[in-house]
Amino acid sequence: HYLEYARRVTGEATLDYATLYQRFAENDWAALKLDDAVAQATLKAGFSPKAVSGILHQSPYLQHQIHINKVPLAPMSQYVRSTVMKAKQQLQGTQKGQRQRNQDIQRKPEQDLGQ
């Protein structure tokens, strides 16, 4: 699933995992941004936070950290959990903002009639 959503968020429908890995594994900033975007996209698609955590374990960044840099799995799993939590909070904030804007739009015509 990671590759599928990475393709969606990068807009590259033919991207393969080897190219994705080469492009993102050693570029921490870009890899973290990609993981953030994939987490948001998968949550928005209806995956549970637990499922999104599983998907993010396929991240080129995480795989590179564990297999090449020999970072233990525990801190990388914590990175995944915090990434999912942050994406969930951002998504909830976005949805709350959209509801507020919709309410504002619904009120505005009434205010215009009073002028």
C-alpha positions in Angstrom: 0.0 0.0 0.0 2.9 2.4 0.7 3.9 2.5 -2.9 0.4 3.0 -4.2 -0.1 6.0 -1.9 3.4 7.3 -2.6 2.5 7.3 -6.3 -0.7 9.3 -5.6 1.0 11.9 -3.4 4.0 12.4 -5.8 1.7 12.3 -8.9 4.0 9.7 -10.5 1.8 6.8 -11.4 4.6 4.6 -12.7 7.0 5.0 -9.8 8.5 1.8 -8.7 9.8 1.0 -5.2 13.5 0.9 -6.2 13.2 4.4 -7.6 11.3 5.6 -4.6 13.9 4.1 -2.3 16.7 5.7 -4.3 15.1 9.1 -4.3 13.9 9.2 -0.7 15.8 6.8 1.6 18.8 9.1 2.3 17.1 12.4 2.0 15.7 12.8 5.5 13.7 15.9 4.9 12.0 14.7 1.7 11.4 11.2 3.2 9.7 12.6 6.3 7.5 14.8 4.1 6.6 11.8 1.9 5.8 9.8 5.0 3.6 12.6 6.3 1.8 12.8 3.0 1.3 9.1 2.8 0.0 9.0 6.3 -2.6 11.7 5.6 -3.6 10.2 2.3 -4.2 6.7 3.8 -6.1 8.1 6.8 -8.2 10.2 4.5 -8.9 7.0 2.4 -10.4 5.4 5.5 -7.5 3.3 6.8 -7.4 2.9 10.6 -4.4 4.4 12.4 -3.1 0.9 13.1 -3.3 0.0 9.4 -1.6 3.3 8.5 1.2 2.4 11.0 1.7 -0.9 9.1 1.8 0.9 5.8 4.4 3.4 7.0 6.6 0.5 8.1 7.1 0.0 4.3 8.5 3.5 4.0 11.9 3.7 2.2 13.1 6.0 5.0 12.2 3.5 7.7 13.6 0.6 5.8 16.9 2.4 5.2 17.2 3.5 8.8 16.7 -0.1 10.1 18.6 -2.1 7.5 21.4 0.2 6.5 21.9 2.5 9.5 21.0 -0.3 11.9 18.6 1.9 13.9 16.6 -0.4 16.3 13.0 -1.0 15.4 11.6 0.5 18.6 12.5 4.1 17.9 11.5 3.7 14.3 8.1 2.3 15.4 7.8 5.4 17.7 8.5 7.6 14.7 5.7 5.8 12.8 3.2 6.2 15.6 4.0 9.9 16.0 3.7 10.5 12.3 0.3 8.8 12.2 -0.8 10.8 15.3 0.3 14.1 13.7 -1.4 13.2 10.4 -4.6 12.3 12.3 -4.6 15.6 14.2 -3.9 17.6 11.0 -6.7 15.8 9.2 -9.1 16.4 12.1 -8.1 20.1 12.2 -8.7 20.4 8.4 -12.1 18.8 8.7 -13.0 21.1 11.6 -11.8 24.1 9.6 -13.9 23.0 6.6 -17.0 22.6 8.7 -16.4 26.1 10.1 -16.0 27.6 6.6 -19.2 25.8 5.5 -21.1 27.3 8.4 -19.6 30.8 7.7 -20.7 30.5 4.0 -24.2 29.4 5.1 -24.5 32.5 7.4 -23.1 35.0 4.9 -26.1 35.2 2.5 -28.4 36.1 5.5 -26.1 38.9 6.5 -26.0 40.2 2.9 -29.8 40.4 2.8 -29.8 42.7 5.8 -27.8 45.4 4.0 
